[in-house]
Amino acid sequence: MINASVLEQVNFDKLDGLVPAIVVDASNKDVLMQGFMNAEALEATLEEGKVVFYSRTKKRLWMKGESSENYLHVVRIVADCDFDSLLIEANPAGPTCHTGAYSCFHNTLMEVES
């Protein structure tokens, strides 16, 4: 079910027509990746049920998994309080990162020892 009142409030104006979209694994909430969506990418995601981003380098829509078949199947999309970022819960069909890693977030920058 699409909540039209939330959808129409998504603010694409702050980043030149884009919003950050953070994807988490729906089963365990692990952060998988981050990309950007324009209005067309969000619409395609809603229609396809698979995550579609706007590629800033390719200058076109890009469905995650279009070459690897490691699609991200959408379970839920939530907008933040300012409607300028999206959190997408998805079921990954394989590794998310182009390196073959489960998540794109695997390069530890800092960790506090307990």
PyMOL commands that set and color helices and strands:
alter all, ss='L'
color gray80, all
select helices_A, chain A and resi 4-7+39-48
alter helices_A, ss='H'
color red, helices_A
select strands_A, chain A and resi 19-25+31-37+52-55+60-63+72-79+86-92
alter strands_A, ss='S'
color yellow, strands_A
deselect
rebuild
show_as cartoon
